[in-house]
Amino acid sequence: MSGNVSAANSRFPKSKRLLKHADFRRVYENGRRQFTGNMTVFFLRRQGDAEGARVGLTVGKVLGGAVDRNRIKRRMREAVRLSPRCGSAVDIVFNPRKSVLGMPFQELVSEVARGLRLAEQRARVAEVK
């Protein structure tokens, strides 16, 4: 039973995820993008007194069948969960490439962490301008 409790505590809470289609559209239409080796990171600074980053994933059908897409999503979700959180009020959408499926997990975690850092830094710079 204690295994379930620790798993529940380490989950990625809904308050830290992008869930609505309108939120994804707003990031795509009004935000900026940053390319990393194996993914594209879209980001947009949120206005108001919102705290912390919210993260979303998009995995299109071009990346393969349902089994491959779901595996990519599981790996990406876990990589985001293990990455250090940024404190800025920014919405981030990861759009991975198919290469994410076969890359070593530690590389994926470091690339996701890099994407989160870049999105936070660039969103802060865009706000100042």
C-alpha positions in Angstrom: 0.0 0.0 0.0 2.8 2.4 0.7 4.0 2.1 -2.9 0.7 3.6 -4.0 1.0 6.5 -1.6 4.4 7.5 -2.9 3.3 7.1 -6.5 0.3 9.4 -5.8 2.6 12.0 -4.1 5.0 12.1 -7.1 2.3 12.6 -9.7 2.1 15.6 -12.0 -0.8 17.6 -10.5 -3.5 19.0 -12.8 -2.7 22.6 -11.7 0.7 22.2 -13.3 -0.6 20.9 -16.7 -2.2 22.5 -19.7 -5.5 20.7 -20.1 -7.8 22.9 -22.3 -7.6 23.2 -26.1 -7.9 27.0 -25.8 -4.8 27.1 -23.6 -2.8 25.1 -26.2 -4.1 27.4 -29.0 -3.2 30.5 -27.1 0.4 29.3 -26.6 0.7 28.3 -30.3 -0.8 31.5 -31.7 0.6 34.1 -29.3 3.7 32.5 -27.9 7.2 31.9 -29.1 9.1 28.7 -29.9 12.5 27.3 -29.2 14.0 24.3 -31.0 16.1 21.7 -29.1 17.6 18.6 -30.6 14.6 16.3 -30.3 11.6 18.6 -29.7 10.1 22.0 -30.2 9.2 24.0 -27.1 6.4 26.6 -27.4 6.0 29.0 -24.5 4.0 32.0 -23.5 4.2 34.1 -20.3 0.9 34.2 -18.4 -0.5 37.5 -17.2 -1.9 38.1 -13.7 -0.9 36.6 -10.4 -0.6 33.1 -11.7 2.3 31.1 -10.2 4.5 28.4 -11.6 4.7 26.9 -15.0 2.0 24.8 -16.7 3.2 22.1 -19.1 1.4 20.4 -22.0 2.4 17.8 -24.5 1.3 17.3 -28.2 2.1 14.1 -29.9 0.6 14.0 -33.4 -0.3 11.0 -35.5 2.7 11.6 -37.8 4.8 10.2 -34.9 3.4 6.7 -35.3 0.6 4.5 -34.2 -1.2 4.8 -30.9 1.3 2.5 -29.1 4.2 4.6 -30.1 2.5 7.9 -29.4 1.4 6.8 -25.9 4.9 5.6 -25.2 6.3 9.0 -26.2 3.7 10.7 -24.0 4.5 8.5 -21.0 8.3 9.1 -21.4 7.8 12.9 -21.8 5.5 13.1 -18.8 7.9 11.3 -16.6 10.8 13.5 -17.9 8.9 16.6 -17.1 8.0 15.3 -13.7 11.6 14.6 -12.9 12.9 17.9 -14.2 13.3 20.9 -11.9 10.3 23.2 -12.0 10.5 26.8 -13.0 8.8 29.3 -10.8 7.7 31.7 -13.5 4.1 32.0 -14.7 4.6 30.5 -18.1 2.7 28.0 -20.2 4.9 25.5 -22.0 4.0 23.0 -24.7 6.4 20.3 -25.8 6.1 18.9 -29.3 8.5 16.0 -29.5 10.0 14.4 -32.5 9.9 10.6 -33.2 13.6 10.3 -32.1 12.4 10.8 -28.5 11.0 7.2 -28.7 14.5 5.6 -28.9 16.8 8.0 -27.0 18.1 7.1 -23.6 15.9 8.3 -20.8 18.5 10.4 -19.0 19.2 12.3 -22.2 15.4 12.9 -22.5 15.3 14.2 -19.0 18.2 16.6 -19.5 16.7 17.9 -22.8 13.3 18.5 -21.2 15.0 20.3 -18.3 16.9 22.4 -20.8 13.7 23.2 -22.7 12.0 24.3 -19.4 15.0 26.6 -18.5 15.1 28.1 -22.0 11.3 28.7 -22.1 11.5 30.4 -18.7 14.5 32.6 -19.6 13.1 33.6 -23.1 9.7 34.3 -21.7 11.3 36.6 -19.1 13.3 38.4 -21.8 10.2 38.8 -24.0 8.3 40.3 -21.1 11.0 42.9 -20.6 11.0 44.1 -24.3 
